């Protein structure tokens, strides 16, 4: 049966903030049969973002193109249909709050004591509430403070929910399981023959490709891994990677995934000090002969949300502070050896010959990644679109490792449910090319553990 069309008063009006469009340029298409309003202030802000190579610049350009395509030969200050019978309409709101001629209306600039773009967007929502009698007006923004200001003005406000992970706690158990009550003879078999049929261990349990297990019996235990291609359970041993030895079960699992040639995509989650970046880099160095280059990158998130142009010096001087944590991990691995050791000298040689490259992520974006071991640090500060873009650049014989902590977000418009790392873990889990490990125990020092646990 055809879908019944809602009455005009039942259809809501969603007012989109700039932050929503910079997060997802096609967000305008995701409000079902309801109408969408873009304040002219948002278009003015997008004009400032359209130049550049960052994800936000891409989103700004794509939205402007989408709006141009949707409007065709129509005037966009009037309601214009969105594509599809189940979609609503959109328009760009041209009028400002002051042009109504009414002096008894709330004015965000007056109430908050400052004229700024956020307040112009709030005024657009206030105008709609007064002009669209009987219809619910909702401001959609990824800016928490703007949503709070809206609610103080009696404007309903909400986050942009499309693509958000509904149950973040489900990601906690992804990639690892603890099975108790295993037959001791089965564990002995694993020690003797390295692998056994999966049904002897898992029985009727659901098989999850590239899942790691801690198998326990009353007498013994073993670390194991489910090989979906062979339908076997394989023993996982603690192995050195460029002289770095895993210190716990989760680190052992992570290093196994990082060095497994059949797993092309890995994510490693954990709080500071759990060894995410160190293990990824050590695993990459151990496999240096299998790849043309090792790339280690991280997104630049300036302090106080200011552009790095505010910092003194040339571009290299501006970027060095953001890259230092990556160099620290490399120096830690290098210092496991004496300066006269060939392993120490090999790292220096790789850096000098650009076989090992440490750069901001923006410098690598757009490049073709063939025969590369690519480590992306602090991946929780990426959007889902950025994660997708990076993976889509992978060519033949490329492996990508994302590391980060989904609860330690440094960018203002992402959270634990909407960041790219959470999105990746949720969407790609159980794929045969992918493995995920959560590191739980801090191994940096007892002092660092004290901070993580008690402060």
N, C-alpha and C positions, 0 to 999 in steps of 0.2 A: 504493500500500500504506500502511496506517496506520503511523505512526511507533512503533517499538518503545520501550517505556518502560524507562528505565534502572533498574538496581538501586539500592537506597537508598544503598549505599556509593559508587556512582559519581557521585551527585548532590552537588555542592558546596554549602557554606553560605557566603553572602556577608554580611558584617557591614558595614552602611553607616554612614559617618560623616556628621555634619551638613553638612560642606562639599559632599558629593555632592548632597544634597537641595537645598541652596541654589543649586547650579549647574543642576540639572534635577529638577523635582519628580516627573516620571514615571520617574525612574531605576529605581525599584523594579520596573518592568515589563520591564526590559531585560536580564534575566539568564537567558533561555531557560528550560530546565526545572529550573534550580537553585533552591534555597531562599534566602530573604533574611531577615535578622534586623535589626531596628531596636532598638538599646539604648534603654531608657527615658530615659537621659541625653540622647539625641538629641531626643526629643520635648520634654523640658524646655527644651533650647536653642532649639528651633523656636518655643516659646511666646514667647520674648523677641523673635523676629524677625517675628511675625505682623502687627504694626502698623507702618505706614509706606508710602511710595510707591516705594521702591527695588525693583529687580528681586528682591533677596533676600527682601524682604517678601512679594512676590507668590508666589515659589516656596514659601515657608513656608506661606502660607495654602492654596495649591493642593494641597500634599502632605497637609496635615491633612484637607482635604475628600476627597482621594483615599483616604486611609486609612479614613476614616469610611464611604465608599461601599463599599470592599472588605470591610470587616468586617461590615457589615449588623447582624444581631442576634447575631453570634458574639463570644466573648471573645478579644481579640487577644493575650493572653499564651499562647495555644495556636496550633498551626500552623493557618493559614487559607489555603485555596486562592486563588491569584491567578487572574485571568480567563484563560480559554482552556485547551484541552487540553494545549498544549505548555508551559504555565507551571508553575512550582513552587508552593511555599507561602511564606507569610511569617508572622512573629510579632514582637511587641514583647517584648524580653527584660526581664522585671521584676526578676529576682533580681540581687543584687549579689554581688561576689566574696566579701565577708565572710560572706554568709549560708550558704555551703556547709558551714561548720563544720570544714573541713579546714585545718590549719595548715601543711601541707607544700607548698601550691600557691604558685606565683609570684604576687606582688602588685605591680602597677605603681606603686601609691602608695608602697609601701615601697622598691622598687628605685630609683625616680626621686626619692624624698625629698620628695614633695609630693602632696597630694590635690587633684586638679583633674578637670574633666570629661573631658579627653582620656584620662586614666589610667583613669577609670571605663569608658570605651569599650574600652580595651585589656583591662581585666579581664573585660568581657563576652565578648570574643573568647577569652581564656584559659579562661573557664568552659566555653564551647562546645567547645573542644578536648578538655577533660577529660570532658564529659558526652556528647558525640556521638562515641562511639568508632568509629574507622575512617573517619570522614568528613573531607574536607578543608575547613578553615575558612580563609577569606580575608577580610582587612580591606580594604575599598575606601574610599579617602580621596583628596581632592585636596590634602591637607596633607602636603607632602613630609616634614616633620619627624616627623609622627605615623607615617607609613609607616616611617621609619627606626627609630623607637622600637619599633614592632611587630616589625620584623625582629630587633631586639636581644633580643626576648623569644621568638624562634623562632615568630613568627606570620607566615604568608605575607601580604604586603600588596602592593596594586597601585593604580594610578590608575584613575579612571573613564574608560574608553576610548571609550564611545559618543559619536559625533559628532566625535571628534578627527580632524584631518587626518593621514592616514597618511604622506604624503610632502610635507613642507613645502617641499622644494627645487623641486618642480614649480611652485609659485606664483611662483618667481623669474622665469620666462620668460613668465608670463601677461601678455598685453596688448601685447607688443612683439616684433618679430623683425627681424633684420638679414639681408638678402638680397644676396649678392655675385654678380658675374658677370652682372649685368643688361645687356641691350643698351643702349648709349648712346643710340640713336635713341628707345628707349622713354622714357628719362629726359627727353630733349629734348621729346618729345611732351607729357609731364606739365607741363613748364615752359611750353609753348606753349598748351595747351588746358585745363590745370588738372586734368582727369580723363580716364581711358581705361578701356577694358574690362579687367576683372580678369584674364581669361585671358591677356592679353598680358604681364602681369607675373608672375602666380602659376602659369600653366600648369596642371599637374595637381596642384599643391599644395592641401592642404586649406584651404578658405576659413573664416576665423574672423572673425565679425562684430565690428566696432569694434576690430580689431587695428591697431596702428600699425607702420609699417615704415621702416627706413633702407635705401634702395635704392642699391646701389653698382655702378658699372661701372669700367672701367679709366680712364675720362676724367672722369667726373662722378658726383655723388650727389644724392639728393633725399629729403626727408622726406615720407612718404605715409600714407594711411589707407584701410582697406577699408570701403567703404559697402555693407553687406550688402543693404540695401533696393534699391539701384540696381545692385548687382553690379559696382561700379566701384572703381578705385583713384584716390584724389583727392590732390592735392598739399596738404601742410600747410605753411603759411607762419608765420614768427615774427611775431606781432602783439602790439601793446601792449594791455594791459588796465588801464585807469585809471592809465596812465603806468608800469605795471610791465611790463618786457620780459623774456621768458624768456631764460635764459643758455645753455641747452644743448638738445639734441634732446628729452630726456625732459621737461623743463619745457615745451617747445613742445607736445608731445603732451598733457601734462596740461591745459594751458590750452585746447587745442582741445576736449578732452572736456568740460571745465567749461563752456565757452561754446557747445557744440553743443546746440541746442534739441531735437534728436531723441534725445539720450542723457539719460535721466531719473535715472540712478543711476551715480555715479562713486566709485571708491576710489583714493586716492593714497597709496602706501606709500613710506617713505624714512626714513633716519636723521635725527637733528637737524641742522638747517642746510641741508637740501636744498630748502626753500622750499614745503613742502606747504601749510601754512596760509595763507601769504602769497599764493600763486597762487589758492587757492580763494576767498579774500576779495576779491582784485583782480578775479577773474572774475565774482564776484557783483555787485560794485559796477558793473562794466561793463554788466551786464544789469539794473540796478536798475529800469529802466522796465518790464521784462517781468514783475515780481513785486510783490506788495503789500508784502512784508516780506522782510528778510534776517535769518535767525536763525543765530547762531554760538554753539555750545554745546560743553561738554566735561564728562565725568564727573568727579565729585569723588572723588579718592583721597587721603584724609588721610595725612600722614606717620606712621610708626610704627603704621599701621593703627588709630589712635585716631579716634573720632568728632570732627567739627568742634566739638562742644560743649565740648571741652577748650580751644579757643582763646578768647582774651579778646574782649570787645566784643559788639555786636549782630550779627544774622545777616548784614548787609551787610559788616561788618568782617571776619567770619569767612570769607566767601566771596571777598572781593576778591583775596587772594593767589593763589588758584587761577585767577582770571580774568585776571590781569595779562598773561600771555603773549599772550592774544588781543587785549587792548587795545594791546599793544606792536606787533603786526602792523598794526592799524588806524592807529596813530600813524605808523608807518613809511610807509604809503601816503599818508597825509595830508600828511606832510612832504616829499613829492615836489613839492608846490606851495607857493606863497607864501600867506600868510594872506589876502591880498587876492584870490586866485584863486577863481573860482566853484566849482571842484572841491573846494578845501579847505573852503569854507563849506558845500558840499552835504553833506559827511560829517558836519559838526557838526549841521546841520539834521536829517539822517536820524536821528542818535542822539537828539536832543532830542524829535523827533516819534515816536520808537520805530518808525521805518521800518527801522532797523538795531538789533537787540537782541543783546546779549552776556550770556548767562546760564548758570548750571549746568544740566546736562542734566535733573536732577530737576525743575527748575521748568517745563520744557517737556513732560515726559512726561505723556501723557494728553490733550494738546491735539490738536485737529484741524488738520492742516497743509495748508491749501488756499491755493494761489497764493503759496507760500513758497519761497524759496531757502534751504535748510537745510544748514549746514555742521556736521558733528560731528567735533570735533578729539579726538585721543588715543583713537581708536575701538578700539585694541587692548586697552583696559581695560574693554571691554564684553563681556558674555557673548553667545553666539549668540542666546539668547532676547531680549536687549535690542535687538540689531540687528534682529531680526525685528519686534519691537514698534514700533520707530521707523519702519521702512519701511511697516508696515501702517497707520500713521497718515496716510500721504501721500494728499492729496486731489487735485483737478484742478489742473493747472498747477503742480505742485510738483516741485522737483528737490532731490535729496539728495546731498551729497558727504561721504564719510567719509575722514578723513586719519589716519595713524598709522604706527607701526613695530611690526611683529608680533614683533620680537625685544626690544622695550623694554617689558616688562610690569611694571606697578606694583602690581597686585593679587596677593595671595598664592596664590589658588587657580586662576589662569589661567596658561597658558604659550603658546608660539608655535604649538602645534597645537590648542589648545582655545579660544583667544580668539575673539571675535566677528568681528574683521576678517579673520582667516584663514578662518573659516567662510564669510563672505560671498564672498571672492575665489574660494574653491573651488567653492561651490554655484552661483554666478550667472554664472561666466565663460562667454563666448560668447553670452549672452542679448542680443537686439537692443536692449534698453533700457539696457544696462550697458557700462561701459568701466573698465578698470583700468590704471594706470600706476605703475611703480616708478621713483622718482627715485634716481639712483645717485651723483651728484656733489654734494658740498657746495658751496654758493655763498654761505654767510654771510660767511666771511672765510678767509684763509690760515691764521690761527691756529686757527679752529674745525676746519678740515680736518686740521691737525696732530693735534689731539686725537682726532678720529675715526679717523685712520689709524695713529697711532703709540702712543697711550696706551691 
